[in-house]
Structures are given as structure tokens and as C-alpha cells.
Amino acid sequence: MAAISNDWLEPLSSEFRKPYYKKLYETVKHEYETRKIFPDPDDIFNAFAFTPLEKVKVVILGQDPYHNNGQAHGLCFSVKPDVEVPPSLVNIYQELHDDLGCYIPNNGYLKKWADQGVMLLNTVLTVRAHQANSHHDIGWEQFTDAAIQVLNEQDRPMVFILWGRPAQAKAAMLNNPRHLILKAPHPSPLSAYRGFFGSRPFSQTNDFLTQNGLMPIDWQIENIGS
């Protein structure tokens, strides 16, 4: 697994020394050696690498990585540029269009969001190929809970976007009055029509950032190629 090397390292360093993390590391190492696992090992911590702690303004919580070939690259809901846009992200783009008028792009590569301070964090960071949620309860949740706790303790305005029940279960950890918590059903085709559509998370986020003297997020993902 690639190491975390930016300003996330200090607040998370104690986690790496705990018994659960040693067990998690050995489990994940064995899984990569014996099975097909996503994302690529060097991409596991991309949510931390692409969005340093000091730059985080928005947190979107996902569950676990996409489990089909070539999709996952360490950012929740995002896929590599040449991969078909998954159904949940199709619905996110539709809500973004309805909310802010952004055009719907031809790719699902969300690194532009991460570069602006939108941390795209899954609560589980690896998955077996074609087996959704297969690395649930091997230790990742304890690690990402620690990261969420670090974010909660930041003494600056921040938005947490919690889509679906697993993400909303983390709301109990988020008790900092400086932060805005936005909840809605998951954008998957199974639940998007139960209140995700029309929830307007993107405009609410930008309004909050602007009111607190921060630059709003440019949510528009550009088309790739012709």
C-alpha cells in the first residue's frame, strides 16, 4: 500500500501503530497477493493524497470502491477518465445539472473536485473484484472513522455530504458547530428518487462556503476529448 505522506500523516500516525491496523495491513497485503483487488495498491490512499487536510472544505462520504475492472482509483464515486460513468454518478450529474445548471460531462473523473478541497472518501478503501462490500469489517472502518474524527476537529467551516444510510451513520461523530451537515438518500438508481433528486447539495455547499468567506467549488467536470 502506498503511504500517506502529506499533512494527513501526523494526525493519523497513531493509527498505523495500533494492533487493528497491523492486522488490516496483513489482510489487505494477502488479498492483493491472492485475489484481484481494487483499486490498484498505489491508489488506495488517493483521497488523502489529492486533498491535503489543510485544504479540505467539503467531504463526500462513500461506502466502498467500485468493484468492476478499471473503475476504482481511490476517490469515492469517481472513475478513471476512459471508464463508463456508473449509474450513481449519472444521477449525481443529473442533480448537479438541475441544481447549478452544469452540463453533464462524458466522463466520471472527479479529481477536479478533489483538487479544490472536496475530499472524496470511502469508508472502506479496498474491495474484491466483482464482490461489493467484500472488505467490510476487516478494519478500514476504524481507520476512516479516525480520519472523519480528525476532520470533525478542524476549527474551520466545512461541509459534510452524507448520501445514504451508511454515510449518515457517521453523523453522530460530526458534532462541530462550525460545520454544515447535508443528508440525502443515496444517488443509486434504487434510491435516488426517494429524495436525492431535488436535495440541492451543490448549491447549499457553495452558499455555505461563500457565507464563510471561502471560495465556492467549481463543480463542472469538463468533457474529455472531442
C-alpha positions as CSV (number, residue, x, y, z in Angstrom):
1,M,0.0,0.0,0.0
2,A,1.3,3.5,-0.8
3,A,2.0,5.6,2.2
4,I,0.3,8.8,3.3
5,S,3.0,11.4,3.1
6,N,1.3,14.9,3.3
7,D,-0.2,16.7,6.3
8,W,-2.6,13.8,6.9
9,L,0.3,11.7,8.2
10,E,0.8,13.4,11.6
11,P,-2.9,13.2,12.9
12,L,-3.2,9.6,11.6
13,S,0.2,8.3,12.6
14,S,-1.0,6.8,15.8
15,E,-3.5,4.6,13.8
16,F,-0.7,3.0,12.0
17,R,0.8,1.7,15.3
18,K,-2.4,0.2,16.6
19,P,-3.0,-3.6,16.5
20,Y,-6.0,-3.4,14.3
21,Y,-4.1,-1.6,11.6
22,K,-1.3,-4.2,11.6
23,K,-3.9,-6.8,11.1
24,L,-5.6,-4.8,8.4
25,Y,-2.3,-4.3,6.6
26,E,-1.6,-8.0,6.6
27,T,-5.1,-8.9,5.5
28,V,-5.0,-6.4,2.6
29,K,-1.5,-7.5,1.6
30,H,-2.6,-11.1,1.5
31,E,-5.7,-10.2,-0.5
32,Y,-3.7,-8.4,-3.2
33,E,-1.3,-11.4,-3.4
34,T,-4.1,-14.0,-3.8
35,R,-7.1,-12.3,-5.4
36,K,-8.0,-9.5,-7.8
37,I,-8.5,-6.4,-5.6
38,F,-9.4,-2.8,-6.5
39,P,-8.2,-0.1,-6.6
40,D,-4.5,-0.5,-7.6
41,P,-2.4,-0.6,-4.5
42,D,-0.8,2.8,-5.3
43,D,-4.3,4.4,-5.4
44,I,-5.7,3.2,-2.1
45,F,-5.0,6.5,-0.3
46,N,-5.7,8.9,-3.2
47,A,-8.5,10.6,-1.3
48,F,-5.8,11.7,1.2
49,A,-3.1,12.4,-1.3
50,F,-5.2,14.5,-3.6
51,T,-6.9,16.6,-0.8
52,P,-4.4,17.6,1.9
53,L,-6.1,18.1,5.3
54,E,-5.4,21.8,5.3
55,K,-7.3,22.2,2.0
56,V,-10.4,20.2,2.9
57,K,-13.6,22.3,2.6
58,V,-16.1,19.6,1.7
59,V,-16.3,15.9,2.5
60,I,-18.4,13.5,0.4
61,L,-18.6,10.0,2.1
62,G,-18.9,6.9,0.0
63,Q,-19.1,3.3,1.1
64,D,-16.5,1.1,-0.7
65,P,-14.7,1.3,-4.1
66,Y,-16.3,0.3,-7.4
67,H,-15.7,-3.4,-7.9
68,N,-15.6,-3.8,-11.7
69,N,-12.5,-3.7,-13.9
70,G,-10.7,-0.3,-14.2
71,Q,-13.2,1.7,-12.3
72,A,-11.9,2.5,-8.8
73,H,-8.9,4.8,-8.3
74,G,-9.2,5.8,-4.7
75,L,-11.9,8.6,-4.9
76,C,-15.5,7.8,-4.0
77,F,-18.0,8.0,-6.8
78,S,-15.1,8.7,-9.3
79,V,-13.9,6.5,-12.1
80,K,-10.9,6.8,-14.4
81,P,-11.3,9.0,-17.4
82,D,-11.8,6.3,-20.0
83,V,-14.4,4.3,-18.0
84,E,-18.1,4.4,-18.5
85,V,-19.9,6.7,-15.9
86,P,-21.5,4.4,-13.3
87,P,-25.3,4.8,-12.6
88,S,-24.9,6.6,-9.2
89,L,-22.6,9.2,-10.7
90,V,-25.0,9.6,-13.6
91,N,-27.6,10.6,-11.0
92,I,-25.1,12.9,-9.2
93,Y,-24.5,14.6,-12.5
94,Q,-28.3,14.9,-13.1
95,E,-28.8,16.6,-9.7
96,L,-25.8,18.8,-10.4
97,H,-27.4,19.9,-13.7
98,D,-30.7,20.5,-12.0
99,D,-29.1,22.3,-9.1
100,L,-26.5,24.5,-10.7
101,G,-27.0,24.1,-14.5
102,C,-23.8,22.3,-15.1
103,Y,-23.7,20.3,-18.3
104,I,-23.4,16.5,-18.0
105,P,-19.9,15.5,-19.0
106,N,-18.7,12.5,-20.9
107,N,-16.6,11.1,-18.1
108,G,-16.6,10.3,-14.4
109,Y,-13.2,11.5,-13.4
110,L,-13.7,13.7,-10.3
111,K,-10.2,14.7,-9.5
112,K,-11.0,18.3,-10.2
113,W,-13.3,18.3,-7.2
114,A,-10.6,16.7,-5.0
115,D,-8.0,19.3,-6.1
116,Q,-10.4,22.1,-4.9
117,G,-10.8,20.7,-1.4
118,V,-13.6,18.2,-1.9
119,M,-12.4,15.0,-0.1
120,L,-14.0,12.0,-1.8
121,L,-13.6,9.4,1.0
122,N,-14.9,5.9,1.0
123,T,-15.4,4.4,4.5
124,V,-13.8,1.1,3.1
125,L,-10.8,1.6,0.9
126,T,-10.4,-1.7,-0.9
127,V,-12.7,-4.4,-2.5
128,R,-12.5,-7.8,-4.2
129,A,-13.3,-7.7,-7.9
130,H,-17.0,-8.1,-8.6
131,Q,-17.8,-8.5,-4.9
132,A,-19.3,-5.3,-3.5
133,N,-18.6,-4.6,0.2
134,S,-16.3,-7.7,0.4
135,H,-13.8,-5.8,2.6
136,H,-16.4,-4.6,5.0
137,D,-15.3,-5.2,8.6
138,I,-11.6,-6.0,8.0
139,G,-10.5,-2.8,9.7
140,W,-10.9,0.0,7.2
141,E,-13.9,1.5,9.0
142,Q,-11.8,2.1,12.1
143,F,-9.2,3.8,10.1
144,T,-11.6,6.0,8.2
145,D,-13.5,6.8,11.4
146,A,-10.3,8.2,12.7
147,A,-9.9,10.3,9.6
148,I,-13.5,11.6,10.0
149,Q,-12.8,12.4,13.6
150,V,-9.7,14.5,12.5
151,L,-11.9,16.3,10.1
152,N,-14.6,16.9,12.7
153,E,-12.0,18.5,15.0
154,Q,-10.9,21.1,12.4
155,D,-11.7,24.5,13.7
156,R,-12.9,25.9,10.4
157,P,-16.1,25.8,8.3
158,M,-16.5,22.5,6.4
159,V,-19.4,20.8,4.7
160,F,-20.1,17.0,5.1
161,I,-22.3,15.5,2.4
162,L,-23.8,12.2,3.6
163,W,-25.7,10.2,1.0
164,G,-27.4,7.0,2.1
165,R,-27.6,5.2,5.4
166,P,-24.0,4.0,5.8
167,A,-22.7,7.6,5.3
168,Q,-25.4,9.1,7.6
169,A,-24.4,6.7,10.3
170,K,-21.3,8.8,10.6
171,A,-23.3,11.9,11.5
172,A,-23.1,11.0,15.2
173,M,-19.4,11.7,15.0
174,L,-19.9,15.2,13.5
175,N,-20.6,17.5,16.4
176,N,-18.6,20.6,15.5
177,P,-21.0,23.5,15.3
178,R,-18.8,25.2,12.6
179,H,-19.6,22.5,10.1
180,L,-22.6,22.0,7.8
181,I,-24.1,18.5,7.6
182,L,-26.1,17.7,4.5
183,K,-28.0,14.4,4.3
184,A,-30.0,12.8,1.5
185,P,-30.8,9.3,0.1
186,H,-28.0,7.6,-1.9
187,P,-27.8,8.6,-5.5
188,S,-28.0,4.9,-6.7
189,P,-30.9,4.1,-9.1
190,L,-32.5,2.2,-6.2
191,S,-32.9,5.2,-4.0
192,A,-32.3,8.4,-5.9
193,Y,-36.0,9.1,-6.4
194,R,-36.6,8.9,-2.7
195,G,-35.2,12.4,-2.1
196,F,-31.8,12.6,-3.6
197,F,-33.1,14.4,-6.6
198,G,-34.0,17.9,-5.6
199,S,-31.8,17.9,-2.5
200,R,-29.6,20.6,-4.0
201,P,-26.4,19.7,-2.1
202,F,-24.1,21.6,-4.5
203,S,-25.7,25.0,-4.3
204,Q,-26.2,24.6,-0.5
205,T,-22.5,23.8,-0.2
206,N,-21.4,26.8,-2.2
207,D,-23.8,29.1,-0.4
208,F,-22.3,27.9,2.9
209,L,-18.7,28.3,1.7
210,T,-19.4,31.8,0.3
211,Q,-21.1,32.9,3.5
212,N,-18.0,31.8,5.4
213,G,-15.6,33.7,3.2
214,L,-14.4,30.7,1.3
215,M,-14.1,30.1,-2.5
216,P,-17.1,28.1,-3.8
217,I,-16.4,24.8,-5.6
218,D,-16.4,24.8,-9.4
219,W,-18.4,21.6,-9.7
220,Q,-18.3,21.4,-13.5
221,I,-16.4,18.4,-14.8
222,E,-15.2,19.1,-18.3
223,N,-15.6,16.8,-21.3
224,I,-12.6,14.8,-22.3
225,G,-11.6,14.6,-26.0
226,S,-13.8,15.8,-28.8
